[in-house]
Amino acid sequence: MTWACAGASGLAHTQSIPPREPRQAPDFKLPYLQSPPPHSAGNCEENQGNRMPNSCSQSLRGQWLYLDFWASWCAPCRQSFPWMNQLQSQWGAQGLRIMAINLDNQREKALQFLLRHPAHFPILWDATGQTAQAYDVQAMPMSYLIDPQGHIVASHRGFTQASARQTEIDIHRALGTS
């Protein structure tokens, strides 16, 4: 599977994509890329033969979720990680969970990225790209705002400061804050 990088390069534009009609977010069960931060939501049973737990989308129902798909080679992803850390800090207490899914086929590349761009939110690993395909990921990064009932209420392709502001507006609107 191949994705284009959207945002910083200027080769592709960023875009807020309102869903045509509320669509149920596809379920997933993926391993954590690294140990999850303390008090992470979404844990389910252990992987067979692996010490790292899985995260299940169904265990996140009942809370707002900002779900981001990224890869180590994605330049705009380097800019989005500090911003997502800020979102987690700012909105976590109001019930927004930030979670990112890495799409590298080599775990080590993703771990190297995280050494340079740490995440204060759970990172999952989708080496096969099946979850990204189920979500119809079209570019890197691509993110989805998912309501407590599991419906996708907004999606964003790419990352720029302008798209970050639009995402924050969507979050304000979703959480009913001004």
Helices and strands as residue ranges (DSSP letters): E 4-5, E 15-17, E 23-24, E 29-31, E 43-46, E 53-56, G 57-60, E 64-70, H 75-91, G 92-94, E 96-102, H 107-116, E 123-125, H 130-134, E 139-140, E 142-146, E 151-157, H 161-175
